[in-house]
Amino acid sequence: MKFPNRALEKTGLSVLALAAQLAIALPARAQSIDEMRQMITELKARVEQLEAANKAQAEAPPPVDPEEFNRVKTKAEALEDQKEASGFRGLKISAGIDPAWIYSQAKGSGSYSFLNNFVSLNGSGESYSYDNGYFGLGWIDFQKELDGGTKFRLTLAPSKSAGSQYNAGNIVHEATASIPLTDAQTRLLVGQIPDFSGYESFFSTSSWNTLLNQNHAITRNLLFDFTAATFYTGAGLDLTRGPWEYKVVLGNFNSPRNDRSTGSTNGMIKSPTLVYNATYAPGQAEFYTLEFTGYEGSVPTLNGTHGRVDQFEIDGSILRGNKSMFLEYVMGQQRGGAFNGSDSQWFGLSGQYAYRFTPRFEGSLRLDYLHNSKNGGGTYNLATNDPSGAGNLGDFINGFGPGDPNAPGFDPNKGANRSAITFGLNYNYSINVSFRAEYRLDMANKPTFYYFNDGLYRKTNQLFGLQTVVSF
């Protein structure tokens, strides 16, 4: 008998010896019955020991070939060096598209919305509006952490980047560097920085994780669209202290550069805008966040001048099991920011509730209100947009301003207050793909929505949308 090693060979020889003794003893009957039973028991034990040893030897991994190991190690090190030399080390890339189909009753048309512009450029696009907002995008995001802890981020979104709304043709949504100063929790932040206020985000992502998916409908709320900044160009500090993160930025507000060429009758803005933000996020175990954001500085008005803006915003979220709840409040004013050229003032509230009926299927309800009646209404994110040609009396695509100039009791010094109800459905087809549907009813307390089919003004507008979101 051939054995794989010396230990098994010794065990096998012992078994053979016991078997031989037993074979001799049985014919001679020279042993007692008890002695024979003892010998049989020992023989069985030795056989089991031999079988176990053979099994362990068969299952043992083959010995490592030192030459092959060194070859694999050298190849792995070469690949790592090549990755670092090519700039891929520490690089994270994500991207997505969210084409949508939008029907607006006031416009009397339904159309696919994908990669169109916020301005009339290359035969595509119109002014920014709640039915032409941050959806129908394609984007790609590059993030890289450099040696020494500096973080670099470049996000490109052709046609509908944050930069393109005020700088036509700009495909850059974010271009920032976060540089550690005294430590990794104290950083210098520079570049083009998208606004970070509010409970909704610029991009829609497809995700099973509600914490990563801040948008539950196709359109954004009234506060996001008409009271929040779009981006800042400048520098600031980013401080992390436990669950708190503080950001303070001094820079241009919704502008790549402040100069006399901006069209201001007051000349160049001599002081940057101060933006401050504080976010409390104790972590996923607590399931809630709290955020404060403020703006202080001179900002372009809808009349082509510049006026000081003072605004404060607070928002928060609570996530519990299948439920997601979001709330936001804002109040602000701007010198010379109203449609009639006087000071504008506004305050608003937005709340959203989302519920997952199944792990894949979710429904949401969002309620918005924006009070904006003083001096005919107006915020720095609105435009004098009157398709009827009656005059620059308001933004009648978005439903702001004094309303129909031919309506009884028309008062150019009193603007409309706006509200909206939005119902959304979201189906997670896979971890990277979501399908969405939305019905939205926008309302005003004055006839401020212009209907293109008959040229009349009405107090409401209805919107219906379908969307596919693919992201990774």
Order of alpha helices (4+ residues) and beta strands (2+ residues): alpha-alpha-alpha-beta-beta-beta-beta-beta-beta-beta-alpha-beta-beta-beta-beta-beta-beta-beta-beta-beta-beta-beta-beta-beta
